[in-house]
Amino acid sequence: MPHDDTAEREVRRRMADHELYTDSAPGLERLEEERFRGKELAAKYNGTGPRGQEARRSLLGELLGSVGHGVWIEPPLHVAYGRHVHLGDDVYVNFGLTLVDDVEVFVGDRVMVAPHVTVSTTGHPVHPGLRRTAASSRLRCASRTTCGSGPAR
């Protein structure tokens, strides 16, 4: 019996169009599987040792939508999906990056990310009746910038 993907297509459309959606309901099993896959690959990435550079590079290639040259991400790394994230060349990410990537996140070349930064494309309404829904918006971090906390020097 073929899979009816009507609900999934509607949620993906709502995500792309920045409309309210819920991504956990009957008919959305493929979305859930994509999230599980991202989290499993991130867990593998986080389990690599300090000398596991080749394994990390390979895992990032599986996990993220695209990865430029010279990318370095210090574990731990947490993602919603992972596959919506696109990193330019020479991106450095310090410890504890969280990516809530329900839709695309684009990080330009030579971007530095401070420790414990959360990048979220998704937010939830404050009205109690709507809190179980979300809305997403693409995010772009320009080349040669720094994302994070602390004073600029």
VEXLUMGU-443336 format. One record per residue: x, z, y of N, C-alpha, C in turn. Coordinates in pm, 1 decimal. Last residue first. Layout:
N
+----------+----------+----------+----------+----------+----------+----------+----------+----------+
:      n.x :      n.z :      n.y :     ca.x :     ca.z :     ca.y :      c.x :      c.z :      c.y :
+----------+----------+----------+----------+----------+----------+----------+----------+----------+
:        X :        Z :        Y :        X :        Z :        Y :        X :        Z :        Y :
...
+----------+----------+----------+----------+----------+----------+----------+----------+----------+
REM end
This chain:
153
+----------+----------+----------+----------+----------+----------+----------+----------+----------+
:      n.x :      n.z :      n.y :     ca.x :     ca.z :     ca.y :      c.x :      c.z :      c.y :
+----------+----------+----------+----------+----------+----------+----------+----------+----------+
:   3636.4 :   2082.2 :   4260.5 :   3762.4 :   2115.1 :   4328.6 :   3828.6 :   1988.5 :   4374.5 :
:   3310.0 :   2205.8 :   4226.3 :   3399.6 :   2089.2 :   4228.9 :   3524.5 :   2128.1 :   4306.0 :
:   3202.7 :   2488.2 :   4029.7 :   3238.1 :   2425.9 :   4157.3 :   3328.1 :   2303.8 :   4140.4 :
:   2960.2 :   2455.8 :   3761.9 :   3084.0 :   2503.4 :   3821.2 :   3117.3 :   2429.0 :   3949.0 :
:   2836.4 :   2216.2 :   3520.8 :   2827.1 :   2331.2 :   3608.2 :   2962.9 :   2368.2 :   3664.6 :
:   2770.7 :   1860.2 :   3492.5 :   2785.4 :   1997.2 :   3445.8 :   2780.4 :   2100.1 :   3554.5 :
:   2939.1 :   1561.1 :   3490.5 :   2809.4 :   1622.4 :   3468.0 :   2833.3 :   1765.4 :   3426.3 :
:   3113.2 :   1345.0 :   3702.4 :   3120.0 :   1466.1 :   3620.5 :   2980.0 :   1522.6 :   3610.9 :
:   3193.1 :    990.8 :   3698.9 :   3127.4 :   1109.9 :   3751.5 :   3151.5 :   1227.2 :   3657.0 :
:   3257.3 :    726.9 :   3622.8 :   3350.3 :    806.9 :   3703.6 :   3284.0 :    925.5 :   3771.2 :
:   2929.5 :    578.9 :   3606.3 :   3071.4 :    581.8 :   3573.1 :   3148.4 :    668.3 :   3672.6 :
:   2622.8 :    776.1 :   3598.6 :   2710.0 :    670.1 :   3650.2 :   2855.2 :    688.4 :   3607.6 :
:   2387.0 :    823.6 :   3366.9 :   2495.3 :    896.6 :   3432.0 :   2600.7 :    793.5 :   3470.5 :
:   2045.4 :    786.2 :   3333.7 :   2170.6 :    712.9 :   3347.3 :   2268.9 :    799.0 :   3425.0 :
:   1757.5 :    811.0 :   3131.4 :   1856.4 :    878.7 :   3213.8 :   1984.4 :    797.1 :   3216.6 :
:   1403.3 :    753.2 :   3106.1 :   1542.4 :    717.6 :   3078.4 :   1635.8 :    788.3 :   3175.1 :
:   1167.1 :   1004.1 :   3039.0 :   1217.3 :    908.3 :   3135.4 :   1363.4 :    880.9 :   3103.9 :
:    865.5 :   1131.7 :   2887.7 :   1008.0 :   1102.2 :   2888.5 :   1042.3 :    999.2 :   2994.5 :
:    649.9 :   1403.9 :   2822.7 :    669.7 :   1276.0 :   2889.6 :    819.7 :   1255.0 :   2901.8 :
:    440.6 :   1570.4 :   2579.7 :    564.9 :   1552.6 :   2654.3 :    560.1 :   1419.2 :   2726.4 :
:    215.8 :   1832.3 :   2466.4 :    252.9 :   1692.8 :   2488.0 :    382.5 :   1688.6 :   2567.6 :
:    149.9 :   2091.4 :   2467.3 :    195.7 :   2037.7 :   2338.5 :    228.3 :   1889.2 :   2347.5 :
:     49.2 :   2143.4 :   2722.6 :    186.5 :   2181.9 :   2688.7 :    237.5 :   2126.1 :   2557.0 :
:   -206.5 :   2103.5 :   2817.1 :   -124.0 :   1984.6 :   2793.4 :     16.1 :   2017.3 :   2740.9 :
:   -327.9 :   2343.8 :   2867.2 :   -395.6 :   2250.4 :   2778.2 :   -312.6 :   2128.5 :   2741.5 :
:   -157.4 :   2468.4 :   3059.7 :   -166.0 :   2517.5 :   2921.3 :   -229.7 :   2418.7 :   2823.3 :
:     56.1 :   2274.7 :   3259.9 :    -83.2 :   2309.1 :   3232.2 :    -97.2 :   2350.9 :   3085.9 :
:    312.1 :   2176.7 :   3267.4 :    295.7 :   2321.4 :   3277.9 :    151.2 :   2365.3 :   3252.2 :
:    437.8 :   1924.2 :   3039.9 :    351.8 :   1968.7 :   3149.4 :    339.5 :   2121.0 :   3151.0 :
:    781.5 :   1880.8 :   2955.7 :    646.4 :   1916.6 :   2913.4 :    564.9 :   1960.4 :   3034.4 :
:   1023.6 :   1615.1 :   2927.2 :    971.1 :   1738.0 :   2983.6 :    829.1 :   1759.9 :   2935.4 :
:   1319.2 :   1437.5 :   2840.5 :   1182.3 :   1475.8 :   2810.9 :   1145.3 :   1606.8 :   2877.6 :
:   1579.4 :   1387.6 :   2846.5 :   1494.9 :   1280.2 :   2898.1 :   1348.3 :   1320.2 :   2894.3 :
:   1834.6 :   1607.3 :   2916.1 :   1702.0 :   1592.8 :   2858.2 :   1625.2 :   1481.3 :   2926.3 :
:   2126.4 :   1752.5 :   2846.1 :   2075.8 :   1629.5 :   2905.7 :   1941.8 :   1602.2 :   2838.2 :
:   2298.9 :   2043.3 :   2898.7 :   2181.5 :   1986.6 :   2833.0 :   2136.3 :   1865.7 :   2913.7 :
:   2625.7 :   2167.8 :   2848.3 :   2534.6 :   2087.4 :   2930.1 :   2418.4 :   2040.5 :   2842.5 :
:   2850.8 :   2320.8 :   2758.1 :   2712.7 :   2368.1 :   2745.9 :   2615.6 :   2298.9 :   2840.4 :
:   3120.0 :   2212.9 :   2970.8 :   3068.5 :   2287.0 :   2854.7 :   2920.2 :   2322.7 :   2869.2 :
:   3083.1 :   1884.8 :   3135.0 :   3126.0 :   2024.5 :   3127.4 :   3070.9 :   2091.8 :   3001.5 :
:   3192.9 :   1561.4 :   3092.9 :   3077.5 :   1649.7 :   3079.3 :   3128.9 :   1790.8 :   3054.2 :
:   3302.2 :   1275.3 :   3263.6 :   3339.6 :   1403.8 :   3204.4 :   3216.8 :   1494.0 :   3205.5 :
:   3332.0 :    925.7 :   3227.0 :   3248.3 :   1040.0 :   3264.6 :   3301.0 :   1163.4 :   3193.0 :
:   3441.4 :    669.4 :   3181.6 :   3521.9 :    775.6 :   3242.1 :   3437.0 :    890.0 :   3300.0 :
:   3140.7 :    473.0 :   3203.7 :   3282.7 :    488.2 :   3170.2 :   3344.4 :    604.7 :   3246.9 :
:   2808.4 :    627.4 :   3166.6 :   2904.8 :    525.1 :   3205.1 :   3047.0 :    555.5 :   3160.6 :
:   2550.3 :    677.4 :   2950.1 :   2660.8 :    746.7 :   3015.1 :   2769.0 :    642.2 :   3040.5 :
:   2210.0 :    670.9 :   2907.0 :   2327.2 :    586.5 :   2928.7 :   2430.7 :    666.2 :   3006.1 :
:   1956.7 :    731.2 :   2688.0 :   2050.2 :    800.8 :   2775.7 :   2172.3 :    710.6 :   2785.2 :
:   1621.5 :    639.0 :   2600.3 :   1762.6 :    606.6 :   2622.1 :   1831.9 :    697.1 :   2723.9 :
:   1413.0 :    906.3 :   2466.2 :   1435.4 :    769.1 :   2512.3 :   1582.0 :    755.9 :   2552.0 :
:   1472.5 :   1149.6 :   2356.9 :   1352.4 :   1082.0 :   2308.1 :   1351.5 :    935.8 :   2352.2 :
:   1714.6 :   1321.8 :   2351.5 :   1712.4 :   1176.5 :   2374.1 :   1589.9 :   1110.0 :   2312.4 :
:   1858.7 :   1570.2 :   2449.4 :   1718.2 :   1553.4 :   2412.9 :   1685.3 :   1408.1 :   2446.4 :
:   2160.0 :   1687.5 :   2366.5 :   2097.9 :   1563.1 :   2412.8 :   1954.7 :   1556.2 :   2360.2 :
:   2397.0 :   1923.7 :   2446.5 :   2265.2 :   1904.3 :   2386.1 :   2202.2 :   1781.9 :   2450.2 :
:   2732.6 :   2018.1 :   2395.4 :   2639.7 :   1923.6 :   2457.2 :   2509.9 :   1917.2 :   2376.8 :
:   2945.8 :   2202.4 :   2323.0 :   2807.1 :   2244.0 :   2333.4 :   2711.4 :   2149.5 :   2403.9 :
:   3259.3 :   2140.0 :   2491.2 :   3179.7 :   2205.9 :   2387.8 :   3033.1 :   2219.9 :   2423.4 :
:   3289.5 :   1825.6 :   2675.0 :   3335.8 :   1956.8 :   2632.5 :   3234.4 :   2018.3 :   2536.5 :
:   3351.1 :   1491.3 :   2651.9 :   3244.3 :   1590.1 :   2648.9 :   3301.5 :   1720.7 :   2596.3 :
:   3458.8 :   1201.1 :   2808.6 :   3502.3 :   1329.0 :   2751.3 :   3387.9 :   1428.4 :   2765.0 :
:   3484.7 :    855.6 :   2771.9 :   3395.0 :    967.3 :   2802.2 :   3450.9 :   1091.3 :   2733.8 :
:   3609.0 :    601.4 :   2744.2 :   3682.2 :    717.2 :   2796.6 :   3591.2 :    829.5 :   2845.0 :
:   3325.3 :    383.7 :   2789.6 :   3464.7 :    408.3 :   2751.4 :   3516.8 :    536.5 :   2816.3 :
:   2985.3 :    508.1 :   2740.3 :   3084.9 :    410.4 :   2783.8 :   3224.1 :    447.9 :   2734.8 :
:   2726.2 :    567.3 :   2508.5 :   2841.2 :    620.1 :   2581.3 :   2938.2 :    508.5 :   2614.8 :
:   2393.0 :    612.9 :   2459.2 :   2493.0 :    507.8 :   2474.7 :   2604.8 :    560.3 :   2563.8 :
:   2133.5 :    729.7 :   2251.7 :   2244.6 :    764.2 :   2341.2 :   2349.7 :    653.7 :   2339.4 :
:   1943.1 :    700.2 :   2062.3 :   1908.2 :    653.4 :   2195.9 :   2020.2 :    675.7 :   2297.2 :
:   2029.3 :    824.8 :   1831.3 :   2037.9 :    678.2 :   1837.5 :   2002.5 :    619.6 :   1973.8 :
:   1968.5 :   1099.9 :   1870.4 :   2105.6 :   1049.3 :   1870.6 :   2112.1 :    900.5 :   1896.3 :
:   1743.7 :   1269.5 :   1861.1 :   1751.1 :   1151.6 :   1775.7 :   1896.0 :   1104.1 :   1761.0 :
:   1829.0 :   1516.0 :   1970.6 :   1693.0 :   1500.2 :   1921.9 :   1689.8 :   1384.9 :   1821.2 :
:   2141.4 :   1690.1 :   1904.1 :   2062.8 :   1574.4 :   1947.7 :   1918.1 :   1587.6 :   1901.6 :
:   2443.8 :   1859.8 :   1974.9 :   2305.6 :   1867.7 :   1927.6 :   2227.0 :   1750.6 :   1986.1 :
:   2768.0 :   1951.2 :   1887.7 :   2685.8 :   1849.3 :   1950.6 :   2546.5 :   1860.2 :   1890.3 :
:   3024.4 :   2202.3 :   1926.7 :   2907.4 :   2143.5 :   1861.7 :   2834.0 :   2043.7 :   1952.7 :
:   3284.7 :   1948.2 :   1932.4 :   3168.6 :   2011.7 :   1870.2 :   3144.7 :   2150.5 :   1930.8 :
:   3372.5 :   1733.8 :   2194.6 :   3404.3 :   1859.3 :   2127.7 :   3278.0 :   1913.4 :   2061.1 :
:   3419.6 :   1398.6 :   2194.4 :   3314.4 :   1499.5 :   2205.7 :   3356.9 :   1621.2 :   2125.4 :
:   3556.6 :   1122.1 :   2338.2 :   3592.5 :   1247.9 :   2274.0 :   3480.7 :   1347.3 :   2301.4 :
:   3624.6 :    775.8 :   2336.9 :   3524.2 :    881.8 :   2353.1 :   3569.3 :   1005.1 :   2274.9 :
:   3778.0 :    541.6 :   2325.7 :   3835.4 :    662.9 :   2382.1 :   3735.4 :    774.4 :   2408.3 :
:   3523.1 :    296.5 :   2374.3 :   3657.6 :    332.3 :   2330.8 :   3700.3 :    462.8 :   2397.1 :
:   3169.8 :    381.7 :   2328.2 :   3283.1 :    307.5 :   2383.8 :   3415.1 :    353.9 :   2325.0 :
:   2898.1 :    355.0 :   2122.3 :   3009.2 :    443.0 :   2157.3 :   3124.6 :    357.0 :   2205.1 :
:   2542.4 :    354.6 :   2085.9 :   2668.0 :    283.8 :   2106.2 :   2772.2 :    382.4 :   2158.1 :
:   2363.4 :    536.4 :   1962.2 :   2326.5 :    396.2 :   1981.0 :   2446.9 :    307.9 :   2004.6 :
:   2507.2 :    767.2 :   1719.1 :   2469.2 :    724.9 :   1853.7 :   2436.6 :    575.8 :   1859.1 :
:   2567.4 :    794.5 :   1438.2 :   2471.8 :    880.3 :   1506.3 :   2418.2 :    820.4 :   1636.2 :
:   2767.2 :    618.8 :   1359.7 :   2640.3 :    623.0 :   1285.9 :   2530.4 :    690.8 :   1366.2 :
:   2968.1 :    677.3 :   1544.3 :   2921.0 :    540.2 :   1530.6 :   2788.6 :    531.0 :   1456.3 :
:   3010.6 :    946.5 :   1487.6 :   2951.4 :    909.0 :   1616.9 :   2896.5 :    767.6 :   1612.7 :
:   3133.0 :    918.4 :   1236.1 :   3001.5 :    980.9 :   1246.4 :   2934.4 :    948.6 :   1379.2 :
:   3378.3 :    799.3 :   1311.8 :   3287.2 :    730.3 :   1221.0 :   3144.4 :    786.3 :   1232.3 :
:   3486.0 :   1004.4 :   1469.8 :   3462.4 :    870.8 :   1527.4 :   3360.6 :    793.3 :   1442.9 :
:   3507.7 :   1210.5 :   1278.3 :   3421.3 :   1224.8 :   1396.3 :   3386.1 :   1089.0 :   1455.0 :
:   3696.6 :   1103.4 :   1102.9 :   3561.7 :   1133.2 :   1053.9 :   3464.8 :   1145.4 :   1170.8 :
:   3917.9 :   1095.6 :   1274.9 :   3864.1 :    971.0 :   1218.6 :   3721.5 :    990.7 :   1168.0 :
:   3954.8 :   1372.2 :   1336.6 :   3924.1 :   1274.1 :   1441.0 :   3864.2 :   1145.2 :   1386.4 :
:   3986.2 :   1634.2 :   1221.1 :   3898.4 :   1532.1 :   1164.0 :   3859.7 :   1423.1 :   1260.7 :
:   4119.6 :   1855.2 :   1306.4 :   4200.1 :   1735.4 :   1279.1 :   4117.4 :   1618.7 :   1225.8 :
:   3922.5 :   2052.2 :   1328.8 :   3991.9 :   2006.8 :   1449.0 :   4074.3 :   1879.6 :   1428.6 :
:   3661.3 :   1943.7 :   1094.2 :   3766.9 :   2031.1 :   1143.9 :   3834.8 :   1972.7 :   1266.1 :
:   3308.9 :   1898.3 :   1103.9 :   3444.4 :   1843.5 :   1091.6 :   3544.1 :   1942.3 :   1150.2 :
:   3056.8 :   1993.5 :   1153.3 :   3131.2 :   2051.5 :   1041.6 :   3271.5 :   1995.8 :   1023.4 :
:   2950.0 :   1835.4 :   1348.0 :   2987.8 :   1971.3 :   1384.9 :   3068.5 :   2040.9 :   1275.7 :
:   2890.7 :   1612.8 :   1190.2 :   2989.0 :   1602.5 :   1297.2 :   3041.3 :   1741.3 :   1333.2 :
:   2684.0 :   1719.6 :   1034.2 :   2808.7 :   1672.7 :    970.1 :   2921.0 :   1665.6 :   1072.7 :
:   2498.7 :   1764.6 :   1239.4 :   2548.8 :   1878.1 :   1160.5 :   2678.0 :   1840.1 :   1088.1 :
:   2451.1 :   1501.2 :   1318.7 :   2513.6 :   1594.6 :   1413.6 :   2569.9 :   1715.5 :   1339.6 :
:   2324.1 :   1409.1 :   1086.8 :   2453.5 :   1351.1 :   1125.5 :   2525.5 :   1441.1 :   1226.3 :
:   2091.5 :   1570.3 :   1101.2 :   2182.2 :   1578.7 :    984.6 :   2319.4 :   1522.1 :   1018.6 :
:   1978.1 :   1483.7 :   1340.3 :   2021.6 :   1622.5 :   1328.7 :   2116.6 :   1640.9 :   1209.6 :
:   1918.6 :   1215.9 :   1274.6 :   2007.2 :   1248.8 :   1385.8 :   2062.6 :   1389.6 :   1373.9 :
:   1737.9 :   1257.2 :   1060.1 :   1864.1 :   1184.9 :   1038.7 :   1964.3 :   1216.8 :   1149.0 :
:   1525.9 :   1387.2 :   1192.0 :   1601.1 :   1455.4 :   1085.8 :   1736.8 :   1389.2 :   1064.6 :
:   1442.4 :   1176.6 :   1360.8 :   1493.9 :   1302.3 :   1417.8 :   1575.8 :   1379.0 :   1314.2 :
:   1357.9 :    991.1 :   1169.3 :   1466.6 :    955.3 :   1262.1 :   1527.7 :   1079.9 :   1325.6 :
:   1146.7 :   1136.0 :   1055.1 :   1264.0 :   1103.2 :    972.8 :   1382.8 :   1064.4 :   1061.5 :
:    968.1 :   1135.8 :   1270.5 :   1022.4 :   1262.2 :   1220.2 :   1148.2 :   1237.9 :   1137.8 :
:    913.9 :    861.8 :   1279.4 :    976.9 :    927.8 :   1393.5 :   1041.4 :   1059.7 :   1350.4 :
:    786.8 :    839.0 :   1029.7 :    913.3 :    767.6 :   1054.4 :    986.6 :    824.5 :   1176.2 :
:    552.0 :    990.2 :   1058.7 :    656.2 :   1035.6 :    966.4 :    789.4 :    965.0 :    989.5 :
:    319.9 :    967.5 :   1200.4 :    446.3 :    963.9 :   1275.0 :    564.2 :   1008.2 :   1188.8 :
:     92.0 :   1008.1 :   1060.4 :    120.6 :    870.9 :   1098.3 :    251.8 :    855.8 :   1172.6 :
:     15.4 :   1328.4 :   1192.8 :      0.8 :   1231.2 :   1084.2 :     21.3 :   1088.7 :   1136.2 :
:    272.6 :   1433.2 :   1428.0 :    133.1 :   1425.1 :   1384.5 :    126.0 :   1329.4 :   1265.1 :
:    470.4 :   1449.6 :   1681.8 :    459.6 :   1518.3 :   1553.5 :    312.2 :   1524.7 :   1514.7 :
:    496.9 :   1371.1 :   1941.7 :    568.1 :   1293.3 :   1838.4 :    568.6 :   1362.6 :   1703.1 :
:    271.0 :   1304.6 :   2197.6 :    316.9 :   1403.4 :   2100.9 :    380.4 :   1324.9 :   1987.5 :
:    281.3 :   1214.4 :   2546.7 :    274.8 :   1184.5 :   2403.2 :    304.3 :   1309.8 :   2324.1 :
:    233.9 :   1070.1 :   2868.6 :    229.1 :   1186.7 :   2780.8 :    214.7 :   1142.5 :   2635.6 :
:    460.0 :    799.9 :   2958.1 :    327.7 :    860.9 :   2950.6 :    334.3 :    982.9 :   2859.1 :
:    674.6 :    625.1 :   2985.5 :    677.4 :    754.6 :   3054.9 :    539.9 :    819.1 :   3061.6 :
:    690.6 :    403.7 :   2826.5 :    617.6 :    389.2 :   2952.7 :    605.3 :    520.5 :   3030.3 :
:    820.7 :    493.8 :   2598.5 :    885.2 :    391.2 :   2680.9 :    820.7 :    379.3 :   2818.7 :
:    623.8 :    670.4 :   2499.1 :    758.8 :    717.3 :   2534.2 :    823.8 :    620.4 :   2632.6 :
:    414.0 :    491.8 :   2450.2 :    396.9 :    597.5 :   2549.7 :    533.1 :    653.4 :   2593.5 :
:    529.0 :    338.4 :   2246.1 :    489.9 :    274.3 :   2372.4 :    477.7 :    379.1 :   2482.6 :
:    556.7 :    535.7 :   2049.3 :    676.1 :    468.8 :   2101.4 :    645.9 :    398.7 :   2234.9 :
:    283.2 :    590.1 :   2008.1 :    372.2 :    694.2 :   2060.0 :    499.2 :    632.1 :   2117.5 :
:    197.6 :    339.0 :   1907.1 :    138.6 :    393.3 :   2029.8 :    228.3 :    502.3 :   2089.7 :
:    348.1 :    317.2 :   1672.7 :    366.0 :    218.4 :   1780.2 :    311.8 :    269.5 :   1912.7 :
:    237.2 :    536.9 :   1529.4 :    379.4 :    534.4 :   1567.3 :    404.5 :    435.6 :   1681.4 :
:    -26.5 :    453.8 :   1490.8 :      1.5 :    577.1 :   1566.3 :    145.8 :    577.5 :   1615.4 :
:     19.1 :    217.1 :   1334.1 :    -53.2 :    213.1 :   1461.2 :    -20.7 :    334.8 :   1547.9 :
:    132.1 :    167.2 :   1087.6 :    217.8 :    220.4 :   1193.0 :    151.6 :    219.7 :   1330.2 :
:     61.2 :    209.4 :    765.0 :     -9.4 :    182.7 :    891.4 :     70.7 :    247.9 :   1003.4 :
:    236.4 :     58.0 :    501.9 :    233.3 :    170.5 :    595.7 :    159.8 :    129.1 :    723.8 :
:     69.6 :    -90.9 :    219.9 :    152.6 :    -98.0 :    340.1 :    131.6 :     23.2 :    430.2 :
:     84.0 :      0.0 :   -117.8 :      0.0 :      0.0 :      0.0 :     89.3 :      0.0 :    125.2 :
+----------+----------+----------+----------+----------+----------+----------+----------+----------+
REM end
